[in-house]
Amino acid sequence: MQIPTRAHTCGNGLSVLLRPCAAHPVVSLQIWVRTGSMQEGSHLGSGLSHLLEHMVFKGTRNHTGQQLAEQVQALGGHWNAYTSTDRTVYHIDGPAEAWETFLELLAELVYHPTFPAEEFDKEKEVIRREMAMYQDDPGDLAYRTLIGTLYKRSPRKLPVLGEREAFDRLTRQDMLDYHAARYTPNNTFITIAGDIDPEAAIRKITALTRHLSPADPAFLPPVPEPRQWGCRTERREYAQPTSTLMLAWRIPDAQSPEAAPLAILSHILGTGRTALLYRNLHDRQGIAYDISTTIIPGKGEEGAFVIEADVDRQQRDTLRGLILQEIAAITETDLREGIARAVKQIQSARLQQISTANGLASETALSWFHTGNTGLMQEWHEALARVTAENLQTLIRTYFGTERLTEISIDPTGTNPPSTAAEETAARPQLHTHTLPNGLRIILRPDMRLPLVHACIAFGAGSPTETEQTAGINTLLGECLLKGTKSRNSEEIAAALENLGGSINTSTGNNTLTVSTRCLSDDIGTAIDLMADICIRPTFPADALENEREAMIADARDILEDPPSLAFQNLRRQCYGTASYGNPTGGTPESLSGITRQHIIDQHARIICAENAVLCITGDIDPELILTHIREHLSGMPAGSRPSTTPTPPQTAGDTAFVLDKEQAVLAVALPGAPVTSPDFALASLLNEWCQDMAGPVFTEIRERLGLAYYASSTQFCGIDAGNIVYYLGTSPEQLPAARKALEQLLDRIAQTGITPEELERTRATALSALLIARQSNKRICSSIAVDTLLGLPSDYFEQHAERIRHIGHADMQTYIRRTLSPQTARTWVTVAPAP
C-alpha cells in the first residue's frame, strides 16, 4: 500500500508531514518536540521534560485542564503524551470530522500552556509516587540497571522521570524557561495521517502557528561515551521467583551501514517461535522460560543489541554460556532461510502497523525525526533485502566479542553472595456465514485494503470450565497446542508461517480459548492447514508440557509479588470464591503442579470440537476459495458438544487486606455489573467508559483534585453469567486510608447525582470513537466476531453494540447508575499494602 507523504515547511521553520488515507473516517494528529531527558541542559537528570509533559495538560491560555479533557472527550478523541530520552510526543486519535478542533487543541496544549502555579507542587508529588511505583516493577529495574551499566558518561543512563534529588530542586520558572527554549516551531514538527485534505491541513496549521517565532534551542554538545574495553557485569536482587538475565553489546548508531544487518540478526536470534534462541534454549533444552532480543537504537551515538531471558537462578550462568555459544555458532550457520523469514516478518509487521491512522502517523514521524527523509521506509526495506549471510557473520566477529559484552541480572532476593547483591461511517464489509456438517460455524469477512488475512477459531473454555484444582488448564492446553502435532514438531509449526512473514498464536480469556493466525493473502491455505493441524492432531510432548508448566508457574509466582496483579487476582477470588471466575485463568502454582499430560489430553477432547467452536476469517480473501481450504482441512474436526460449565455464584461482599512488602499500596473494589450477554451491557460499558476516562469523576477527583493517588480508574469484567465494574487506585501506604475514604464518598455521590447530560454526551463520543478506531484493525474485528458468535451474540455484535450506545438515553443511564452504585449492592474490597 503506497501512501505518499506530503511535506511542507512553514516560514517559521515548523515542518508539517501529511499522509492522507480515506480508508476510515479517522485521523491521528501528533506533535513531536525534539527534546527529552538527554537534552535538559543544566537540569540534566532532573526529569524536567517529563514534568513539563504532565503540566501542559493542566491548562492553556484559552482552556482549563478540565475543559481541554472534556472537549476532546466530547468529540470522541483519545489523547495522551509520552517523554523519552530524545523526544516528547503529544497525540490525538479520533473521528476525521473533528480534525480541525483536535488540531487547535493540540497546538494550544503544546505551544500555549499556562502551567498553573497551584498545580505545580501537586503534580510533582504525583510524579514522586510514579517514581515509587516503578520501584515495584522488576522489568523497569532490569532496564535501568542495564542502561546504567552500558553507559557511564552519556546522559542516556539517566532516568526519564529524573533522579529524586535533582527533580526536587526544579522550580516553576525552570519549566517556563525550558518550554520557551525548546517548544519552538523550528524544534517541533506536526504529523497528521488519515482522512484529511492536505491543503486544508496546511492552511489551518499555518494560521494556527504563524505567530510562533523560531529560536535557538541551546542544546549542549553531546557527551561522547568512552570505548568499552572489557566485559561489564552487574547483579541486583528483587523479590521475584526467577532471574531476569540481560546480555548486551554496544553497536553503531541507527544510521550506520550495519543497521539493516543488525535488524535482521535480531529477528533471526530472538523474534518469534522459529528464532534460534527460542527454538534451541526454550523449546529444545527448556532452560529459558522466555528469551527474546531487542535493539536500543542510538541517534548520533552507539546503541545496544540486547538479549533478555527469564531463567531459574541456578541455571542463570549456564544459560549465559549457552547464549554465547549460539551467537558464536552463527559464523558457521546457513542463514539464508532465516534472512528470508526475517525480511518477510518485518514487511508483514509494517503492513500491520500502517493499517491504522495512528500507525501511519507514527511511522511518518519517526522517519522524519531520525533522518528528515519521508522515503526512509522504502530505503530501509531495500537495505534489508540486500543483507547477506556474510554481513551477519561479519557483525558477529566485529561487535559481539566478550570484550564488548555487558551482563546484568535481576535475581531472587538472597540468591547472590552479599558482596554482589544490591537493592464508524466507514464501509462495512459483508459477512458470509456457513456451517460444516460437523457443526463448525464459519464467518468470512472480506476486506481488500491490504494483502493481509487474519483467522481466529474460538472455543468455549475459560474459568467456567475449570475448577480450583484445574485452574490454568486451558491456558496450558493452548500453549501446548503449538508444541507438536502428528506431522510437525514445534519448530516446523513455527516455521510454517514465520518463514512466510506470518504468525500463529493461542490465547486464553475468561470464556474462550482461541487459535489465531496472520499471514499474507497468498499464504492463507498454509495458515488454515496449520491451524487445523494444531487443533485436531496435537501430540502434547511431555518435555514441552513440562517447560510450559514451569513457565506458567513462574508467572503465577510473579503475580504474588506484584501489587496490582495480586489485588486483581484476589479480588476475583473474594467475589466468587473457588467457583468459575473465582479461579485465575493463568492458574496457581498449586493447580498447575497437579495437571498431568492425561488431564491435558482429556481437556483437549472436551474443548476442541466443532460444536464448541466458531471460525472467523477477515481480510483479502475470496470466500469460495477459502471455503474450499476450510472444508479440506477442518471437516475432520470431531463434532463433540459444548462442555459443561460451573455456574458463577452471586458476588460476595467483603473487605480483605493482603500484606505485600512493596513501595506502593493498591486498593480495588468490585460492584456487580452486567454479563456480556445482558441487555444492560451497553449501559455498563458506558458507565465504565465515564469512570475510567481522564476527564471522568474517578481520575479527576482522586488524582487531580485531591492528589491522593498516582493512578485512579475503573475497569470492567465481562463474564457469560457474571460481571462487575472495578474501581481501583495506587497510592502510598500513608495515604491509603484517605484515598479509600475519598473513593467511598465519590461512589456514594455518583450514586446520588449520576451523570450530567453533558458528561453523558462526552462519554458517548469517546466510546463510539474507540469502537471506530478499533474497527481499523482486522485482527480485532476477527477475534471479536469469533468470540461474540461463540458466546451466543450476533455475529455483527460489534456493530450493534455501537448502535446501542448511540441510543442510550439520560434517564436510562441515571437509573442504571443508581442501581449499580447503590450502597445496598454488594461491594467487595481488596487492599494490598506493606505491613503497618
N, C-alpha and C positions, 0 to 999 in steps of 0.2 A: 504494500500500500504506500504510494508516493504522496506525501502531504507536504508541499513546498512551504518553506519558511519565508515570510516577508519581514525583512529587517529594515528599520528606519532609525535614524539618529536625529533627535531634536536639536535645536540651536544651542541649547544649554548643555549638551553632552549626554543627555538621557537617551539610552538605547531602548528600542521597542522591538519585540520579536513576536510575530503573529503566525499562528498555524491554524487557518480556518478548516473546519471539518464539520459538515452538517449532518453527520450520521445520526446524531441525537441532539435534542434541543438543550444541550448542557454546555456550560463554559467553565474553564478553570483559569483563574487570574492569579499571577504570582508577582511579587516584587522582591527582588534579590538585592541585598545590601552587601557590598564587598567588605565586610568586617566581621570578625569573630573573636574568639578567645585568644588567638595568636597575635592579634593586631591591636591590643589595648594600650600600647604605648607605655606611659609612666604608670598606668594602672594594671600592668600585666599581672595575670594571676588572680585578679580580683573578681572575675565573673561579671564585669561591667556590661558586656554585650548582652549577656543573658538577662541581667536585671532590667536593662533598657527594653528588651523584648517583652518582658512581663508588663512594664509600666506603660507602654504605649496603649494598651487596652483599657487604661483607666480613664481615658477621656481625651478629646481633641478640642480644637478651638470652637467647633460647632456642635459637639455632642458630648454628653457624659458617657462613661463606660457602659452604663446600663442601657442607654439609648442606642449606642452602637450595636450591642448584642441583640437587643430587641428588633432593631431594623433588619439586621442580617437574618435573624430567625424568621421574621415575618415574610421575607422574600424567598425563604426556602434555602438560604445559604448555609454552607458548612465552612467555617473558617478556623484558622489556627496559625501557629508560627513555630519556628524552631531556630535554635542557635547551634552552630558547630564551631570548629576551630577556625574556619576562614570565611564564614558567611552567616548571615541572618536572613531568614526567608519568611515572608508573610503570604498567605494564600487563602483564596475563597473558591469553592466549587458550588455551583448551583444552576438554576434554570437560566437558559440563554436570554430570555426576555428581560431579565433583571441585570444584564451585564453592565449597563451604564451606572446604575446605582451602586453595584458592587465595586466598580472601579472608583467611583467617587469616595466611597467609604474606605477602601483600601489605601488610596492616596492620602486621604485625610489622616488615617491612622499612622502611616509611615512618615509623612512629611510635616504634619502639624499636630503632634501630641502636645498636651499641656503639662503632663507629669504632675498631677495634683499633689501638693505638699502633704496633705493629710493622708495620702495613700502610700507615701514613700516608706516610712518605717514599718507599716503593716505588711507591705509586700516583701520587704527584706526579711521579716520574720517568717513569712510563707516559704521563702527560698531556704532559710535556715532549716526548716522542717524537711524540705525537699532534700537537702544535703544529708540529713539524718536518715531519711528513708533509703537513700542509695547505700548507706552503710549496711542495710539489711539485704542487699542484692549481691549474691556471690558472683553473678555474671559481670556486674559493674566493677566489683573488686578485682576480678581477674583482668579485665581490660585495663583498668587504671594501673595495676601492677605491671602489666606488660609494657604499656606506654612509658611508664616511669623508668623502666629498666632499659628499654630500647634507646630512649633519648635522654641525654644528660644535660644538654645546653638548649636545645630547641624548645621554644615555648609550646610546642605540641604536647609536651609532657604535663602541662598544667591542666587541671580540670576545667571544663567549660563553665560549670557553676561557680568556680572560683575557690580559692583557699580561704578558710574561715576568717583568719586574721585580716587579710587584705580586703575581703568582702566587707567586714565590719567597718572598715575605715571609709568606705565610699560615702560621698555626700550627694545630695540632690544636684548641687552645682556641677559636680563631676559628670553627672549624667547629662545635664543640659549642654555642657561644653562638648562632650563626646558626640551627642546627637548632631550638634551644629557642624562638627568637623567631618563626620562620616556619612550622614544621611543626606547626601547632596546628589544632584542629578547625574553628575559625572562619575559617581561612585555607586550608582544603583542602576538597575535596568528592570523593565517590565515585560513579562511574557503573558500572552493570552492564547489559549487554544480552545477550539470547539466551534460552536455555531455562531460565528461573528462575521461582520463585514469589515475587512481590514482597513478600508479607507475611513469608515466611520470611527473605528477604534483609534486610528492615528489622530484624527481631528479632535476627538474627545480627550485623549491623553495630552495633546499639545495645549489644549485650552486649560486643562487642569494644572499643568506644570510649567507653563511659560514664565511664571513669576519666580520660579526657583533659579537660584544662581549657582554656577559651579564654584568649587573651592578645592584647595589642596587638602587631601585627607591627612597629610602629615604622617604617613607611615614611617616607622623606624626601619632601618635596613634589617634584612633577615639575619638571624644568628645562625651561622653555619654549625652543623653538627660534626664534631670530630670523627675521624675514622675509628671504627671498631676493630681492635687488634686481636681480640680473643673472645672465647665463649663467656657469656654472662648468665648467671643463674640467680633466681630469687624465689624463695619459698614463703608462702603465707598460710595461715590457718583460719578456718571458718567452721562453724557448726553445720556441717553437711556430711552425708554418709559416704560420698565418693570424692575422688580427686578430679580437679579440672587441670589438665595439662595443656600448656601452650608452648609451641616451638615457633620461633620467628627469625627471619633473615631480612636484613635491610636490603632493599632493591632500588634500582634507579627510579627517578620520578616518572609520573604518568605520561609525560610527553616524549619519553625516550624510545628509541627503536625497539627496545626489549619489552615494551608494554604489551603488545599483542601476543608474543610468545608466552609471557608470564600469565596472561589471562587464560590462554589455552592450557597451560600447565596446571593452573588452579582447578580448572574443570576436570581434567584427567585425574588428578590426585584426589579431589575432595568434593565433587558435585554429583549428587545422585547415587543410586544404589549400584551402578556399574563402576563407580570411582575406584581406583586402585586401592586406596587406603581403606575405604569402607568394605570393599569386597574381601580383601585379604585379612584385615585386622578385626573387623566386626563379624562378617559372615563366616569366614573360614576358621579363624582362630578364636573368635569370641572373646578377645581380650579387651576390646574397646566397646563400651556401651553405645557410644556415638563418636563419630570423627568426621571432620569437615575442614575445608580450607577457606580462607578469605584473603583479600588483598586490601591493605590500608594504603590508598593512593597518596603519593606525595606531589605537591604542586611547587615546583622550584626547589625541592629538597627530596631526600630519599624517603621512599615509602617502606612498607614492610609486607612480606609474604608470611602468612600466619597459618599454622595447623593447630586446631583445637580438638581435644578429645576428653571424654569422660571415662574414667577408669577406676577400678578399685585401688586404694592407696598402695597395697602390697604389690600390685602389678605395674605401678607407675613407671618405674625405671626400666622394667622390661619392655613396656610399650615404647618408651623413648628410643631404645635401641632398635626396635623393630621398624619404627618410622624412619630412622636414619638409614637403615638397610634398604627399605623400599625406595627411598629417594636415590640412593647410590645406584640401585639396580636399573634405574631409568636409562642410564647411559648405555645399557646393553639390551633394552627392550624395544620391540617393534611397536611404534607408537602411531602408525598410520590410521588404524581403526579408531583409536582414542581421539586423535586430532579431528577426524571427520565427525565423530559424535559430538565433540565439544563445540565445533562450529555450528552444527545443527541446533544444539541446546541453546547457544547464545542467540542465534537467529530467532528461534521459537520464543524465547523469553522476551525478546524485543517486540515481536508481534503481539504478544500478550499485553505488554506494557502500553503500547500505543493504541490499543483498542479503546482506551478511555481518554477523555479530555485532560484529566489530571496527568496521565502518563505522557501524553503528547507535550504538555506544558513543561513537565519536569525534565523530559529528555532534551527539549529545546534549550531550557535554561541552563542545564548542566553543561551542555556542549558550549554554549556561549561563555559561560563563566570560566571554563577551563582554557578555552582556545580562541574565543571570538570568531568561531567558524561554524556557520549554520549547516555546512555539509559534513560535519565531523563524523556522524554515524555511518554515512556511506563510505567514507575513507577508512573508518575503523573496521568495517566488515570486509573491505578489500584487503586490509592488512592481516586480518585473521585468516583469510583464505590463502595467504602467502606463507603461512607458518609451516615449517618442515620439522621433521624429527631431529634433524641436525641442529636446528635452532634451539630446541628444548634441551638437547644433550649439552650444548654449549652453555646454556643457562645454569644447568646443574653444576657443571665444572667451575663456572665463574663465580656464582653467587651463593651456593649452598654448602660451602665448606664449614666445618665446625668452628673455624676462627671467626665466622660472621654470625654464629648462632646465639640467639637469646632464648633462654628457657625459664619459664615461670610455672609455678603450680600453686593452686589453692587446695590445701589438703585438709582432711578432717581434723578437728581440734585434738591436740595431744598426740598426733602421729609422727611428728618430726622431732629430732633432737632439740633440746631447749636453745641451743646456740643458733639454729636456723629458723625457729618459729617466730612469727610476728602477729600483730593484732587483725414526564410522560406523554407527550404528544408525538412521540416517535412512532414510526411504522411498526406494527406488531405482527411478527411472522405467524403464519397459521400453524396450529398444532395438528399432527396426524397421529391418530391412536389406532392400535392394533392389539390383538391378544393371540398368543400362540396356543396350540392345542393343549400344552401342558399347564396353561394358566398364566404364563408370564405376560404382564401388561407392558406395552411398549408405547412411548410417546416420542414423536420426532418433531423437531422444530428447526426448519431450515433458516439460515441466516448467512447470506453470501458476502458479508462485508469483508471478511478476511479468510484466507485459506487455512482456517483452523477448525478443529472439531473437538467438542467436549462430550464425553459419555459418562453417565453415572447410573449405576444399578444400586438401588436401596433395598435393604432387607429389614423387616421388623425385628428389632432386637432391643438394646438398651437396658437400663436398670430394671424395668418391669419383668424382664426375662431372667433376671439373676436373683440370687439370694445373698445373705451376708457371707455365706461360705464360698460362693462362686463369684463374688463381686470382681469385676475386671475381666471375666472370661471372654466377653465379646471383643474387648479391645485386644486381648492376647490372641484370640482367634484371627482378628483382622490382620495383625502383624504377621502371623504365621502363614496366612494365605500366600504371601509373597515369597516364601522361603523354599518352594519347590512343588512341582507337580509330577505326574507320571511321565511327562515328556520333556520337562525343563527343570534345571536346577535354578537356584536363586540368581546366579549370575546371568543365566540365559533369559530369565524373566526380566531382569533389569535392562539387559542389553537389547531385548527385542524392540522396545520403544525408544530408549535413550539414544541408541545408535541412529534413530530417525528424527531426533530432536523432540521426542515426546516424553511422556511420563505416565506412570501408573501408581496409584496410592490407595490406601484404605483409611477409613476414618470411622470412629465410633462416637455417637452422640447419646443424648438422653433416651432416644426412642429408636435409633436405627444403627445399622452397620452399612457403610457404603463402600463401594469399589469404584474409583473414578479414574478416567484416563484423559489425556490431552495429546493430540497429535496433529500433524499436518493433514489436510484433507485427503491427499493421495494415499495415506497410510491407514485409513480407518479400518480396512479389512484386517490388517495385522492387529490393530487395537482390540477389535471385537473378539478375534481368535484368542488373544492373550487373556482378556477379561473372562471369557468363558472357561479357559483352561484353569485359571487360578480359583474360580468359583466352584467348578464342578469336580476337578480332579486334583486337589491339593494332597500332598503326602505328609505334611507336618513332620519334617525331620526332627528327631529327638534333640540333636545338638542345637538346632536353630531355635526350637521351642525353649530350651534352657537359656540360651542367650537372651531372647526377648523377655522371658520371665524375669531374669536378673535385672535387665534394663528397666522394666516396669517397677520392680521392687525398689530400685534406686530412685526412680521418680516419685514413688509413693512416700519414700522416706524424706525426699527433698520437701514435699508438701508440709511435712511435720515441722520443718524448720523455717517456713516462710509465713509471716503473719497473715497477709491477705488470703493466701491459699488455704491455710489452716482454718481461718474464720469461715470461709465459704463452705468448706467440706463439712465442718462440724455443724454449721447452720442447717444444712440439708439433713443431717442425721438427727438433729434436735427436732426438726419439723416432722419427719416421717418415720423415725425410729430405724429399724433394720429391715423394713419392707420397701420394695420398689425403689423410688427415687431417694430413699434414705441411704442407699449404698452408692459409693463413688464409682463412676464409670471406669476409672483407672485402677480400681481395686485397692486393697490394703496389703501391706506386707504379709499379713496372716492369710488372707484369702488367696493371694497369688501363689503362696508357697504350697497350698494344698491342691492346686489344679494340676491334674495329670494329663498326659497325652490322650488317654482314652476320654477324659472329660472334653477335651477339645474336639476330638472326632465326633463324639455324641452331640455336642453343641452345633457343630457344622451340619450334621444331618438334620438337626431340629430347625436351624435358622435358614440355611442356604437352600431354598427350594422355590420353585416358580410361583406357587400360590402365595408366597410371603415376599414377593419382590415386584419392583417396578423399575423398568429401564427407560431412561431418557437420553436422547442424543440431540445435541444442538450444534449448529454451525454450518459450514459449507458442505452440505450433503445433498445427495439425490435420494429421496425417500424410498423409491423402488429398489435401487441398488443396495441401500442399507438394509432393507428388509431381507434381501437375499443372503447377505452376510449373517444377519441375526438368526434366520431360520437354520442356516447351515451349522452354526456354532452353538446356539443356545436352546435348540429344540430338545437336546438331550438332558437338560437340567431336570432332575426329579420334580414331579408336581408337588408332593408334600402337602402341608397345610400350615395355616398360621399357628405359631407356637402359643401355648397357654401363657398367661401373664398373671402377675400378682397385683390385685387392686391396690391402689395407693390409699392409705388411711387418711382421715381428715388431719389437717395440720394441728399439731400440738403446741399450745402456748408454753413459753418457758423463758428462763433467764439464766444463762450458763456462762461462766467465765473460765477461760483456759490460760494457763501461765506459759509464756514463752519469753525467754530472756533475750530480747532484741531491743533496738533503739526506739521502735515505734509501737503504738497501740492501735488496734483495729476494732471498730465497732460495727456490727451489722444487725439489722432487724428485718425479719420477713413477715409480710402480711399476705393473707390468702388473695390470690389473683384469679386469672382466668386460664383454664386449659386452652391449648391451641385450637381445639375443636369447638370452643364455646362461642355462642353468638356475641358475648361481651369481649372477645379477644381484641377487636379493633379499639374498643374503649380502653382496655388495659394497656395496649401498646401506646396509645396517645397519652395516657397518664404517665407512663414511664418516660416517654419522649420529653414531656414537660419537665419532669423531675430530674432527669439526667443531664439536661442541657445546661451550658454555662450561663445562659440567661434565665434559667429556671430557679425555683424557690430554694432548692437544697444548696446548690453551689453559692447562689447569691447571698443567702442568709448566713450559712455556717462558715464558709470560707472567706467570702468577700466582706460582709458587714461585720461579723464577729471575729474573724480571723482565728477560729478555733481548730482548723484542720488544714492540712496541705491539700487533700482531696476529699470531696464530698459529693456523692452522686447516688444514682439508683441503677438497678438492672432488673431484668425480667427473666424469670424461669418459666419455661413453657413445656409442660408435660401433656400426655394424652388425657389423663383423668385428674390432673392436678396442675396448679400453677401458683406462683406468687410474685410479688414485687418486693425487691430487697433494697433497703436504704442502707448505705454504708459510708464510713469515713475513716481516714487515717489521721492520727494526731499524736502528740506527745503523751506519754503516760500521765504527766502532771495535769494536762488539760482534758483528760478523758472524762471526768465527772461533769465538767461544764459542757463539753461537747455533747454528751448524752442528754443532759437536761435540755439543751438547745434543740436537739433533734426531736425529742418527745414533744416539746412545746410547738415546734414547727408542724409536726404531723397533726397534732390536735387542731392547730389553727387552720391548716389546709382543709381538714375535715369539716370545719365550720363554715369557712368562707369560699372554699372551692377555687375555681379558676375564673378569671375575668374573661369577657368575650374577646378582648384584645389579645390576651395571653393565649386563648384557645386558637385564634387565627394564626398567630405567630408559630405556635407549636404544630398546627396542621401543616403550615407551609414547610417547616423543617422536615416533618415526617414524610410528606409527599416528595420533597426534593431528595431525601435519602433513598426512597424507593426508585425514583427516576435515575439517580446516579448508579444504583445497584444494577439497574436494567441494562447498563452498558456492557456488563460482564456476562458472556455466555456461560462461563463457569458457574457463576452464582445462580443464573436462571436455571441451568441444567439440574443442579443439585436441588434447588427449590421445587421444581416440578416433580422430580422423582420422589422426594420426601413427602411433599404435600399430598400427592396422589396416594402414596402408601398409607398415610395416616387417615385417609378417608375424606380428604378435602378435594375440591375441584382441581383439575389439572392447571387451570388458569387462576388459581387462588391468589398468586402474587399480583395479578391484575385486579381481582375482585377486592382484595384487601385494601388497595388504594382507593377504590370507589367507596368502600365502607367508611374509611377515614374521611373522605371528602364530604360525606353526608351526615357525619355526627353533629347533632345539634347541641347548643349550650346547655339546655335543660337536661338532656340525656347525660351529658358529661358531668354535670353537677350531681345528679342522682348517683352515678357510679362512684364518684369520688367520696361522697358522704357515706355510701355503703362500704366501700373498701377500706377507708381510713377511720371508720368509726372506732372509738375506744373499746366498743364491745366486741370487735373482731379479735381473733387470736393474733397475738404478737409474739414472735419467737425471737429472743435476743441472744446474741453471742458476742462475747468480748475476748480478744486475745491481747494480752499485755504482759509486761515483765512483772515479776513478783514485787509486791509493795516494799 
